[in-house]
Amino acid sequence: MGFQTITVERRGQVAVLTLNRPERLNAINQELREEVPTAVAELREDDEVRALVVTGAGRGFCAGADLLGNTPVATGQAEAMPTQGAKLDELGWVGRWALMWRSFDKPVIGAINGVAAGAGMSTALACDVRIGSEHARFKSVFIERNLSPDSGLSFFLPRVVGYAAAADIIFTSRAVGAEEALRLGLLNRLVAADQLLDAAVAYAEEMTQWPPLALRMSKRVLQNSFEAELEPALRYESQGLAFARRAVNDVKESRAAFTEKRKGAYTGT
């Protein structure tokens, strides 16, 4: 993959996607918001990739939308909508950005190396789990720009920390440091900065050791059940069992590994 604003590295069955605009704290410009979905789509279809780590280059994870230049966000003007399709677009790029992470049906681990603000905070919260360093810092920032939350923040944040804590963070626009983030659940784990990426990959490998089809279906079931009533959730769980067992070789290997008291070697077949 040849990209200008991101890098993609493979570490065994784990892909590491790094937002790579360190001079702008990895703020999301037009090029980055085009390159990330391209990379994510390719990684989703690559069966050799079983989990994704997302991090930022330099001092920041992601400072949100890039406010420099003549973009509508930067100038505060209404966005030009030259086509009928654009005029009828209910989601905008921020909505599609959130859906992109939500629909990636493999584990996504956020490695939060610095500030995650605005759409960058939304990106971090769209990850399934987050591991951070002492430099991790979360800030909603939208209200400071005369905006209400977008890019999925109002969806993800209360599901992570609860309504009252989400209201506190959004309404005050205060910064949440690493230790508090760990207490609130914004971070699942906290490690030293010089260990962050290796620790994030190791975290991912705790997941990729298991049957890949069952892992992907587990994510789908978990997401569905979080929003569903009990009875529909139970139906979807039953369907998920059938999908996971389509990997017939992994079914046999799982049984053999249990019987022989050894670690399984799963192929997704």
Secondary structure, 3 states (H helix, E strand, C coil): CCCCCEEEEEECCEEEEEECCHHHCCCECHHHHHHHHHHHHHHHHCCCCCEEEEEECCCEEECCECCCCCCHHHHCCCCCCCCHHHHCCCCHHHHHHHHHHHCCCCCEEEEECCEEECHHHHHHHHCCEEEECCCCEEECCHHHHCCCCCCCHHHHHHHHHCHHHHHHHHHHCCCEEHHHHHHHCCCCEECCHHHHHHHHHHHHHHHHCCCHHHHHHHHHHHHHHHHCCHHHHHHHHHHHHHHHCCCHHHHHHHHHHHHCCCCCCCCCC
